[in-house]
Amino acid sequence: MPYLEVLWFPGRSDDQKKQLVKEITNSFVKITGCKPSAVQIVFKEITEENSAASGSLLK
């Protein structure tokens, strides 16, 4: 059973999440051949205070 985590900053709408879930699920099913019912996705919102890029903290 595939379990996928999406880590991102807060601010996405429910509509954006719904669209992304469909796209991720469809792509995963197409590439791996698993059933759509097996794909599980969880969104985790992270903070800029706990993130870094290019060797520097974001905030």
RAGIWO-V805586 format. One record per helix or strand of 3 or more residues. SS is the DSSP state (h for helix, s for strand). FROM is the first residue (numbers start at 1). TO is the last residue. If there is no record, write none. Layout:
BEGIN
ss=[SS	SS]
from=[FROM	FROM]
to=[TO	TO]
END
This chain:
BEGIN
ss=[s	h	h	s	h]
from=[3	14	36	40	48]
to=[9	32	38	46	50]
END
